Amino acid sequence: MAALDQVLDLLKDGRRHSLEEIAQTLNLRKETVLETLQFLADYNLAILDEERGQTVLEPKIKKLIQQEE
């Protein structure tokens, strides 16, 4: 599974997750996770708080993903 898919799967619970938590849970490098989160944030799919090192899915995207399941 690609890093993007893994990160989205983890974030769909709607909770805030730290960069470290995501990297450790998914066994990915922090750089890979950060690049993925920045991509999601650039396209308004996630909200990235770089200062706190946390991210959460954009509420509309979370709702869309949950409807698809």
PDB file of N, CA, C and O in Angstrom, chain B, residues numbered from 101:
ATOM      1  N   MET B 101       0.849  -1.178   0.000  1.00  0.00           N
ATOM      2  CA  MET B 101       0.000   0.000   0.000  1.00  0.00           C
ATOM      3  C   MET B 101       0.896   1.243   0.000  1.00  0.00           C
ATOM      4  O   MET B 101       1.871   1.312   0.749  1.00  0.00           O
ATOM      5  N   ALA B 102       0.566   2.199  -0.825  1.00  0.00           N
ATOM      6  CA  ALA B 102       1.348   3.431  -0.924  1.00  0.00           C
ATOM      7  C   ALA B 102       1.207   4.257   0.355  1.00  0.00           C
ATOM      8  O   ALA B 102       0.212   4.153   1.073  1.00  0.00           O
ATOM      9  N   ALA B 103       2.214   5.069   0.621  1.00  0.00           N
ATOM     10  CA  ALA B 103       2.211   5.904   1.826  1.00  0.00           C
ATOM     11  C   ALA B 103       0.958   6.767   1.907  1.00  0.00           C
ATOM     12  O   ALA B 103       0.381   6.924   2.983  1.00  0.00           O
ATOM     13  N   LEU B 104       0.538   7.320   0.787  1.00  0.00           N
ATOM     14  CA  LEU B 104      -0.653   8.166   0.770  1.00  0.00           C
ATOM     15  C   LEU B 104      -1.876   7.390   1.245  1.00  0.00           C
ATOM     16  O   LEU B 104      -2.645   7.882   2.070  1.00  0.00           O
ATOM     17  N   ASP B 105      -2.054   6.190   0.729  1.00  0.00           N
ATOM     18  CA  ASP B 105      -3.185   5.354   1.137  1.00  0.00           C
ATOM     19  C   ASP B 105      -3.114   5.001   2.614  1.00  0.00           C
ATOM     20  O   ASP B 105      -4.129   5.018   3.311  1.00  0.00           O
ATOM     21  N   GLN B 106      -1.927   4.684   3.084  1.00  0.00           N
ATOM     22  CA  GLN B 106      -1.749   4.321   4.487  1.00  0.00           C
ATOM     23  C   GLN B 106      -2.093   5.500   5.397  1.00  0.00           C
ATOM     24  O   GLN B 106      -2.790   5.338   6.398  1.00  0.00           O
ATOM     25  N   VAL B 107      -1.606   6.666   5.048  1.00  0.00           N
ATOM     26  CA  VAL B 107      -1.851   7.859   5.869  1.00  0.00           C
ATOM     27  C   VAL B 107      -3.340   8.195   5.874  1.00  0.00           C
ATOM     28  O   VAL B 107      -3.906   8.475   6.931  1.00  0.00           O
ATOM     29  N   LEU B 108      -3.969   8.172   4.720  1.00  0.00           N
ATOM     30  CA  LEU B 108      -5.405   8.448   4.664  1.00  0.00           C
ATOM     31  C   LEU B 108      -6.197   7.443   5.486  1.00  0.00           C
ATOM     32  O   LEU B 108      -7.141   7.814   6.182  1.00  0.00           O
ATOM     33  N   ASP B 109      -5.821   6.187   5.409  1.00  0.00           N
ATOM     34  CA  ASP B 109      -6.507   5.153   6.179  1.00  0.00           C
ATOM     35  C   ASP B 109      -6.396   5.420   7.677  1.00  0.00           C
ATOM     36  O   ASP B 109      -7.354   5.218   8.423  1.00  0.00           O
ATOM     37  N   LEU B 110      -5.236   5.869   8.106  1.00  0.00           N
ATOM     38  CA  LEU B 110      -5.029   6.170   9.522  1.00  0.00           C
ATOM     39  C   LEU B 110      -5.814   7.417   9.947  1.00  0.00           C
ATOM     40  O   LEU B 110      -6.388   7.452  11.036  1.00  0.00           O
ATOM     41  N   LEU B 111      -5.836   8.422   9.097  1.00  0.00           N
ATOM     42  CA  LEU B 111      -6.477   9.689   9.447  1.00  0.00           C
ATOM     43  C   LEU B 111      -8.002   9.644   9.398  1.00  0.00           C
ATOM     44  O   LEU B 111      -8.659  10.534   9.937  1.00  0.00           O
ATOM     45  N   LYS B 112      -8.564   8.641   8.771  1.00  0.00           N
ATOM     46  CA  LYS B 112     -10.016   8.623   8.597  1.00  0.00           C
ATOM     47  C   LYS B 112     -10.787   8.485   9.902  1.00  0.00           C
ATOM     48  O   LYS B 112     -12.009   8.633   9.916  1.00  0.00           O
ATOM     49  N   ASP B 113     -10.085   8.204  11.004  1.00  0.00           N
ATOM     50  CA  ASP B 113     -10.778   8.136  12.297  1.00  0.00           C
ATOM     51  C   ASP B 113     -11.184   9.520  12.813  1.00  0.00           C
ATOM     52  O   ASP B 113     -11.947   9.633  13.772  1.00  0.00           O
ATOM     53  N   GLY B 114     -10.662  10.581  12.161  1.00  0.00           N
ATOM     54  CA  GLY B 114     -11.057  11.941  12.517  1.00  0.00           C
ATOM     55  C   GLY B 114     -10.291  12.553  13.674  1.00  0.00           C
ATOM     56  O   GLY B 114     -10.501  13.721  13.999  1.00  0.00           O
ATOM     57  N   ARG B 115      -9.404  11.787  14.303  1.00  0.00           N
ATOM     58  CA  ARG B 115      -8.609  12.323  15.413  1.00  0.00           C
ATOM     59  C   ARG B 115      -7.363  13.018  14.880  1.00  0.00           C
ATOM     60  O   ARG B 115      -6.926  12.776  13.755  1.00  0.00           O
ATOM     61  N   ARG B 116      -6.802  13.890  15.718  1.00  0.00           N
ATOM     62  CA  ARG B 116      -5.519  14.505  15.390  1.00  0.00           C
ATOM     63  C   ARG B 116      -4.418  13.481  15.642  1.00  0.00           C
ATOM     64  O   ARG B 116      -4.433  12.748  16.631  1.00  0.00           O
ATOM     65  N   HIS B 117      -3.471  13.453  14.723  1.00  0.00           N
ATOM     66  CA  HIS B 117      -2.349  12.532  14.846  1.00  0.00           C
ATOM     67  C   HIS B 117      -1.060  13.316  14.684  1.00  0.00           C
ATOM     68  O   HIS B 117      -0.977  14.244  13.879  1.00  0.00           O
ATOM     69  N   SER B 118      -0.064  12.933  15.453  1.00  0.00           N
ATOM     70  CA  SER B 118       1.244  13.582  15.331  1.00  0.00           C
ATOM     71  C   SER B 118       2.044  12.911  14.231  1.00  0.00           C
ATOM     72  O   SER B 118       1.801  11.761  13.864  1.00  0.00           O
ATOM     73  N   LEU B 119       2.993  13.656  13.722  1.00  0.00           N
ATOM     74  CA  LEU B 119       3.899  13.142  12.704  1.00  0.00           C
ATOM     75  C   LEU B 119       4.611  11.885  13.208  1.00  0.00           C
ATOM     76  O   LEU B 119       4.729  10.896  12.486  1.00  0.00           O
ATOM     77  N   GLU B 120       5.076  11.936  14.439  1.00  0.00           N
ATOM     78  CA  GLU B 120       5.786  10.799  15.019  1.00  0.00           C
ATOM     79  C   GLU B 120       4.886   9.576  15.133  1.00  0.00           C
ATOM     80  O   GLU B 120       5.299   8.457  14.828  1.00  0.00           O
ATOM     81  N   GLU B 121       3.645   9.804  15.579  1.00  0.00           N
ATOM     82  CA  GLU B 121       2.697   8.705  15.735  1.00  0.00           C
ATOM     83  C   GLU B 121       2.421   8.032  14.386  1.00  0.00           C
ATOM     84  O   GLU B 121       2.404   6.806  14.286  1.00  0.00           O
ATOM     85  N   ILE B 122       2.208   8.841  13.366  1.00  0.00           N
ATOM     86  CA  ILE B 122       1.920   8.299  12.036  1.00  0.00           C
ATOM     87  C   ILE B 122       3.116   7.497  11.525  1.00  0.00           C
ATOM     88  O   ILE B 122       2.960   6.380  11.031  1.00  0.00           O
ATOM     89  N   ALA B 123       4.301   8.071  11.647  1.00  0.00           N
ATOM     90  CA  ALA B 123       5.510   7.399  11.175  1.00  0.00           C
ATOM     91  C   ALA B 123       5.724   6.072  11.894  1.00  0.00           C
ATOM     92  O   ALA B 123       6.054   5.064  11.269  1.00  0.00           O
ATOM     93  N   GLN B 124       5.536   6.078  13.197  1.00  0.00           N
ATOM     94  CA  GLN B 124       5.749   4.857  13.976  1.00  0.00           C
ATOM     95  C   GLN B 124       4.671   3.812  13.681  1.00  0.00           C
ATOM     96  O   GLN B 124       4.984   2.638  13.484  1.00  0.00           O
ATOM     97  N   THR B 125       3.424   4.226  13.652  1.00  0.00           N
ATOM     98  CA  THR B 125       2.318   3.294  13.409  1.00  0.00           C
ATOM     99  C   THR B 125       2.414   2.641  12.037  1.00  0.00           C
ATOM    100  O   THR B 125       2.165   1.445  11.890  1.00  0.00           O
ATOM    101  N   LEU B 126       2.776   3.434  11.040  1.00  0.00           N
ATOM    102  CA  LEU B 126       2.815   2.931   9.666  1.00  0.00           C
ATOM    103  C   LEU B 126       4.184   2.431   9.247  1.00  0.00           C
ATOM    104  O   LEU B 126       4.364   1.952   8.127  1.00  0.00           O
ATOM    105  N   ASN B 127       5.152   2.542  10.152  1.00  0.00           N
ATOM    106  CA  ASN B 127       6.521   2.121   9.866  1.00  0.00           C
ATOM    107  C   ASN B 127       7.067   2.830   8.619  1.00  0.00           C
ATOM    108  O   ASN B 127       7.625   2.209   7.715  1.00  0.00           O
ATOM    109  N   LEU B 128       6.882   4.157   8.609  1.00  0.00           N
ATOM    110  CA  LEU B 128       7.375   4.996   7.520  1.00  0.00           C
ATOM    111  C   LEU B 128       8.373   6.007   8.071  1.00  0.00           C
ATOM    112  O   LEU B 128       8.349   6.336   9.257  1.00  0.00           O
ATOM    113  N   ARG B 129       9.244   6.491   7.206  1.00  0.00           N
ATOM    114  CA  ARG B 129      10.180   7.539   7.605  1.00  0.00           C
ATOM    115  C   ARG B 129       9.399   8.828   7.858  1.00  0.00           C
ATOM    116  O   ARG B 129       8.390   9.084   7.202  1.00  0.00           O
ATOM    117  N   LYS B 130       9.863   9.628   8.800  1.00  0.00           N
ATOM    118  CA  LYS B 130       9.203  10.900   9.107  1.00  0.00           C
ATOM    119  C   LYS B 130       9.162  11.812   7.888  1.00  0.00           C
ATOM    120  O   LYS B 130       8.190  12.539   7.684  1.00  0.00           O
ATOM    121  N   GLU B 131      10.212  11.775   7.082  1.00  0.00           N
ATOM    122  CA  GLU B 131      10.267  12.607   5.878  1.00  0.00           C
ATOM    123  C   GLU B 131       9.155  12.229   4.904  1.00  0.00           C
ATOM    124  O   GLU B 131       8.524  13.093   4.295  1.00  0.00           O
ATOM    125  N   THR B 132       8.928  10.929   4.767  1.00  0.00           N
ATOM    126  CA  THR B 132       7.870  10.442   3.879  1.00  0.00           C
ATOM    127  C   THR B 132       6.504  10.882   4.391  1.00  0.00           C
ATOM    128  O   THR B 132       5.658  11.329   3.618  1.00  0.00           O
ATOM    129  N   VAL B 133       6.298  10.756   5.680  1.00  0.00           N
ATOM    130  CA  VAL B 133       5.030  11.161   6.286  1.00  0.00           C
ATOM    131  C   VAL B 133       4.821  12.662   6.113  1.00  0.00           C
ATOM    132  O   VAL B 133       3.729  13.095   5.745  1.00  0.00           O
ATOM    133  N   LEU B 134       5.845  13.450   6.372  1.00  0.00           N
ATOM    134  CA  LEU B 134       5.726  14.903   6.246  1.00  0.00           C
ATOM    135  C   LEU B 134       5.414  15.301   4.805  1.00  0.00           C
ATOM    136  O   LEU B 134       4.557  16.155   4.579  1.00  0.00           O
ATOM    137  N   GLU B 135       6.079  14.709   3.842  1.00  0.00           N
ATOM    138  CA  GLU B 135       5.805  14.999   2.429  1.00  0.00           C
ATOM    139  C   GLU B 135       4.362  14.642   2.076  1.00  0.00           C
ATOM    140  O   GLU B 135       3.689  15.385   1.362  1.00  0.00           O
ATOM    141  N   THR B 136       3.900  13.517   2.574  1.00  0.00           N
ATOM    142  CA  THR B 136       2.529  13.079   2.312  1.00  0.00           C
ATOM    143  C   THR B 136       1.532  14.042   2.937  1.00  0.00           C
ATOM    144  O   THR B 136       0.543  14.412   2.304  1.00  0.00           O
ATOM    145  N   LEU B 137       1.785  14.446   4.164  1.00  0.00           N
ATOM    146  CA  LEU B 137       0.882  15.374   4.854  1.00  0.00           C
ATOM    147  C   LEU B 137       0.880  16.745   4.187  1.00  0.00           C
ATOM    148  O   LEU B 137      -0.165  17.390   4.095  1.00  0.00           O
ATOM    149  N   GLN B 138       2.035  17.191   3.725  1.00  0.00           N
ATOM    150  CA  GLN B 138       2.098  18.467   3.022  1.00  0.00           C
ATOM    151  C   GLN B 138       1.317  18.404   1.714  1.00  0.00           C
ATOM    152  O   GLN B 138       0.646  19.367   1.342  1.00  0.00           O
ATOM    153  N   PHE B 139       1.402  17.278   1.020  1.00  0.00           N
ATOM    154  CA  PHE B 139       0.620  17.085  -0.198  1.00  0.00           C
ATOM    155  C   PHE B 139      -0.873  17.172   0.109  1.00  0.00           C
ATOM    156  O   PHE B 139      -1.615  17.874  -0.579  1.00  0.00           O
ATOM    157  N   LEU B 140      -1.306  16.459   1.139  1.00  0.00           N
ATOM    158  CA  LEU B 140      -2.719  16.482   1.516  1.00  0.00           C
ATOM    159  C   LEU B 140      -3.170  17.889   1.901  1.00  0.00           C
ATOM    160  O   LEU B 140      -4.269  18.313   1.541  1.00  0.00           O
ATOM    161  N   ALA B 141      -2.331  18.601   2.623  1.00  0.00           N
ATOM    162  CA  ALA B 141      -2.667  19.964   3.035  1.00  0.00           C
ATOM    163  C   ALA B 141      -2.695  20.914   1.840  1.00  0.00           C
ATOM    164  O   ALA B 141      -3.562  21.785   1.764  1.00  0.00           O
ATOM    165  N   ASP B 142      -1.761  20.756   0.913  1.00  0.00           N
ATOM    166  CA  ASP B 142      -1.713  21.614  -0.283  1.00  0.00           C
ATOM    167  C   ASP B 142      -2.997  21.514  -1.098  1.00  0.00           C
ATOM    168  O   ASP B 142      -3.420  22.487  -1.722  1.00  0.00           O
ATOM    169  N   TYR B 143      -3.613  20.339  -1.089  1.00  0.00           N
ATOM    170  CA  TYR B 143      -4.844  20.118  -1.848  1.00  0.00           C
ATOM    171  C   TYR B 143      -6.098  20.161  -0.969  1.00  0.00           C
ATOM    172  O   TYR B 143      -7.163  19.680  -1.355  1.00  0.00           O
ATOM    173  N   ASN B 144      -5.944  20.748   0.219  1.00  0.00           N
ATOM    174  CA  ASN B 144      -7.061  20.931   1.161  1.00  0.00           C
ATOM    175  C   ASN B 144      -7.767  19.622   1.517  1.00  0.00           C
ATOM    176  O   ASN B 144      -8.986  19.585   1.690  1.00  0.00           O
ATOM    177  N   LEU B 145      -6.992  18.570   1.620  1.00  0.00           N
ATOM    178  CA  LEU B 145      -7.533  17.277   2.034  1.00  0.00           C
ATOM    179  C   LEU B 145      -7.287  17.022   3.514  1.00  0.00           C
ATOM    180  O   LEU B 145      -7.949  16.188   4.131  1.00  0.00           O
ATOM    181  N   ALA B 146      -6.339  17.743   4.067  1.00  0.00           N
ATOM    182  CA  ALA B 146      -6.011  17.614   5.483  1.00  0.00           C
ATOM    183  C   ALA B 146      -5.583  18.974   6.016  1.00  0.00           C
ATOM    184  O   ALA B 146      -5.184  19.865   5.267  1.00  0.00           O
ATOM    185  N   ILE B 147      -5.680  19.100   7.324  1.00  0.00           N
ATOM    186  CA  ILE B 147      -5.232  20.313   8.003  1.00  0.00           C
ATOM    187  C   ILE B 147      -3.943  19.944   8.723  1.00  0.00           C
ATOM    188  O   ILE B 147      -3.931  19.061   9.581  1.00  0.00           O
ATOM    189  N   LEU B 148      -2.868  20.620   8.370  1.00  0.00           N
ATOM    190  CA  LEU B 148      -1.550  20.328   8.930  1.00  0.00           C
ATOM    191  C   LEU B 148      -1.120  21.479   9.819  1.00  0.00           C
ATOM    192  O   LEU B 148      -0.980  22.615   9.364  1.00  0.00           O
ATOM    193  N   ASP B 149      -0.912  21.174  11.082  1.00  0.00           N
ATOM    194  CA  ASP B 149      -0.403  22.147  12.040  1.00  0.00           C
ATOM    195  C   ASP B 149       1.079  21.839  12.225  1.00  0.00           C
ATOM    196  O   ASP B 149       1.463  21.054  13.092  1.00  0.00           O
ATOM    197  N   GLU B 150       1.906  22.475  11.389  1.00  0.00           N
ATOM    198  CA  GLU B 150       3.343  22.177  11.420  1.00  0.00           C
ATOM    199  C   GLU B 150       3.989  22.605  12.732  1.00  0.00           C
ATOM    200  O   GLU B 150       4.954  21.990  13.185  1.00  0.00           O
ATOM    201  N   GLU B 151       3.459  23.646  13.332  1.00  0.00           N
ATOM    202  CA  GLU B 151       4.014  24.129  14.599  1.00  0.00           C
ATOM    203  C   GLU B 151       3.913  23.068  15.691  1.00  0.00           C
ATOM    204  O   GLU B 151       4.844  22.875  16.473  1.00  0.00           O
ATOM    205  N   ARG B 152       2.772  22.385  15.733  1.00  0.00           N
ATOM    206  CA  ARG B 152       2.546  21.340  16.737  1.00  0.00           C
ATOM    207  C   ARG B 152       2.881  19.949  16.209  1.00  0.00           C
ATOM    208  O   ARG B 152       2.930  18.980  16.966  1.00  0.00           O
ATOM    209  N   GLY B 153       3.111  19.865  14.900  1.00  0.00           N
ATOM    210  CA  GLY B 153       3.433  18.572  14.304  1.00  0.00           C
ATOM    211  C   GLY B 153       2.245  17.627  14.294  1.00  0.00           C
ATOM    212  O   GLY B 153       2.406  16.419  14.467  1.00  0.00           O
ATOM    213  N   GLN B 154       1.037  18.181  14.091  1.00  0.00           N
ATOM    214  CA  GLN B 154      -0.176  17.371  14.093  1.00  0.00           C
ATOM    215  C   GLN B 154      -0.972  17.594  12.819  1.00  0.00           C
ATOM    216  O   GLN B 154      -0.850  18.624  12.157  1.00  0.00           O
ATOM    217  N   THR B 155      -1.779  16.614  12.498  1.00  0.00           N
ATOM    218  CA  THR B 155      -2.645  16.731  11.329  1.00  0.00           C
ATOM    219  C   THR B 155      -3.969  16.037  11.580  1.00  0.00           C
ATOM    220  O   THR B 155      -4.086  15.158  12.433  1.00  0.00           O
ATOM    221  N   VAL B 156      -4.956  16.456  10.815  1.00  0.00           N
ATOM    222  CA  VAL B 156      -6.286  15.859  10.865  1.00  0.00           C
ATOM    223  C   VAL B 156      -6.879  16.004   9.462  1.00  0.00           C
ATOM    224  O   VAL B 156      -6.561  16.951   8.742  1.00  0.00           O
ATOM    225  N   LEU B 157      -7.728  15.076   9.086  1.00  0.00           N
ATOM    226  CA  LEU B 157      -8.386  15.183   7.782  1.00  0.00           C
ATOM    227  C   LEU B 157      -9.321  16.386   7.767  1.00  0.00           C
ATOM    228  O   LEU B 157      -9.928  16.732   8.781  1.00  0.00           O
ATOM    229  N   GLU B 158      -9.424  17.006   6.616  1.00  0.00           N
ATOM    230  CA  GLU B 158     -10.412  18.059   6.408  1.00  0.00           C
ATOM    231  C   GLU B 158     -11.783  17.419   6.661  1.00  0.00           C
ATOM    232  O   GLU B 158     -12.053  16.339   6.137  1.00  0.00           O
ATOM    233  N   PRO B 159     -12.655  18.059   7.452  1.00  0.00           N
ATOM    234  CA  PRO B 159     -13.939  17.441   7.802  1.00  0.00           C
ATOM    235  C   PRO B 159     -14.767  16.958   6.608  1.00  0.00           C
ATOM    236  O   PRO B 159     -15.387  15.898   6.687  1.00  0.00           O
ATOM    237  N   LYS B 160     -14.790  17.700   5.519  1.00  0.00           N
ATOM    238  CA  LYS B 160     -15.565  17.275   4.342  1.00  0.00           C
ATOM    239  C   LYS B 160     -14.979  16.009   3.724  1.00  0.00           C
ATOM    240  O   LYS B 160     -15.713  15.148   3.239  1.00  0.00           O
ATOM    241  N   ILE B 161     -13.667  15.903   3.744  1.00  0.00           N
ATOM    242  CA  ILE B 161     -13.006  14.720   3.186  1.00  0.00           C
ATOM    243  C   ILE B 161     -13.266  13.510   4.083  1.00  0.00           C
ATOM    244  O   ILE B 161     -13.518  12.408   3.597  1.00  0.00           O
ATOM    245  N   LYS B 162     -13.201  13.728   5.392  1.00  0.00           N
ATOM    246  CA  LYS B 162     -13.485  12.652   6.341  1.00  0.00           C
ATOM    247  C   LYS B 162     -14.892  12.114   6.110  1.00  0.00           C
ATOM    248  O   LYS B 162     -15.102  10.902   6.078  1.00  0.00           O
ATOM    249  N   LYS B 163     -15.837  13.005   5.952  1.00  0.00           N
ATOM    250  CA  LYS B 163     -17.228  12.607   5.730  1.00  0.00           C
ATOM    251  C   LYS B 163     -17.359  11.814   4.423  1.00  0.00           C
ATOM    252  O   LYS B 163     -18.061  10.804   4.367  1.00  0.00           O
ATOM    253  N   LEU B 164     -16.685  12.279   3.388  1.00  0.00           N
ATOM    254  CA  LEU B 164     -16.720  11.594   2.100  1.00  0.00           C
ATOM    255  C   LEU B 164     -16.146  10.186   2.206  1.00  0.00           C
ATOM    256  O   LEU B 164     -16.724   9.239   1.671  1.00  0.00           O
ATOM    257  N   ILE B 165     -15.034  10.044   2.879  1.00  0.00           N
ATOM    258  CA  ILE B 165     -14.404   8.728   3.047  1.00  0.00           C
ATOM    259  C   ILE B 165     -15.319   7.801   3.839  1.00  0.00           C
ATOM    260  O   ILE B 165     -15.472   6.630   3.493  1.00  0.00           O
ATOM    261  N   GLN B 166     -15.925   8.323   4.900  1.00  0.00           N
ATOM    262  CA  GLN B 166     -16.800   7.498   5.715  1.00  0.00           C
ATOM    263  C   GLN B 166     -18.040   7.067   4.936  1.00  0.00           C
ATOM    264  O   GLN B 166     -18.544   5.964   5.148  1.00  0.00           O
ATOM    265  N   GLN B 167     -18.534   7.907   4.048  1.00  0.00           N
ATOM    266  CA  GLN B 167     -19.697   7.552   3.234  1.00  0.00           C
ATOM    267  C   GLN B 167     -19.359   6.441   2.240  1.00  0.00           C
ATOM    268  O   GLN B 167     -20.211   5.623   1.895  1.00  0.00           O
ATOM    269  N   GLU B 168     -18.108   6.424   1.787  1.00  0.00           N
ATOM    270  CA  GLU B 168     -17.676   5.426   0.812  1.00  0.00           C
ATOM    271  C   GLU B 168     -17.521   4.038   1.429  1.00  0.00           C
ATOM    272  O   GLU B 168     -17.538   3.035   0.714  1.00  0.00           O
ATOM    273  N   GLU B 169     -17.372   3.977   2.742  1.00  0.00           N
ATOM    274  CA  GLU B 169     -17.132   2.676   3.391  1.00  0.00           C
ATOM    275  C   GLU B 169     -18.382   1.888   3.588  1.00  0.00           C
ATOM    276  O   GLU B 169     -18.335   0.778   4.119  1.00  0.00           O
TER     277      GLU B 169
END
